[in-house]
């Protein structure tokens, strides 16, 4: 597998506005997300998620979030809010 060119990374960065894009060896180009686990109005914990797109990140977040309310973010963009189970 070839390393992505700077132009390809720039194009992906535009496609995922305000999201960090990285090349992860063995997984290709991945977008960086954070899943914030909430307790009341405070952040209890944060889990880093690397995924190809929002849909993949949502699937991973759903598996990791547990019973607490949570928010999935891609830098300054809130992708999803999960209510408590």
N, C-alpha and C positions, 0 to 999 in steps of 0.2 A: 504494500500500500504506500502510496506517495504522500508526502507531507503537503497539506493544502497551501496554496499560494497566498500571499498577502491580499491579493485582489479577491480571492474566494472568501477569505475570512472577513474582509470589509463588506462584501455583499451579504454574507450571513448576518453580520452585525446590523446592517440596515434592515434586514428582514426581521430581526428580533430586536427592534428598537429598544434602547436602554437596557439590553441584556448583555452579560459578558459571554463571549464565545471563545472556546478553547479547543485545541486539538488534543484529544486524549488517546494515547497510544493503545491500539487494539480496539477502540470504540469509535474512532473517527472524530468528527466535529461535534462538540457537545455544548449545550447552553447551561450556564450556571444559575441555579435557583436556590432559594433558602426557604425551608419550611419552618415557620415560627409556631411553636406550641405555646398556647396561651393559658394563663390562669388568671381569670378576671380580666382586667385591662393591662396586665403585665405579661411580658415574655418570660416563660418558664425555661425554654430551651430552644435551640436552633439546630436544624439538621440540614447539611449541605446535600443538594441533589444535582447531579449532572444528567441531562437528558437531551435527546435530539430535538424535542419540541415541547410545546405546552401540554399536548395530550399525553405524551410519555411521562412528563413531570407530574401531571395530575395522577396518573396511575401509580407511580412510585410514592407520591405523597399520601395517597389513600392507604397504601400498605403500611406506611411508617407512622402515621399520625396518632394511632391509638384512640382512646375515648375522649381526649381533651379537645376543646376547640382549637383550631389552627388556621394560619394564613400562609399561602404559598406566594412568594414574591420572586420577581426577576428584576433585580436592582430596584428601581423606583416604581415598578409596575406591579400592582397586586393582580395575581393571576386567578386566585380562588380564595374563598373563605369557607372553612369547614365548621359546621356547627357540632356541638358535643354529641356523642353517640348515645 
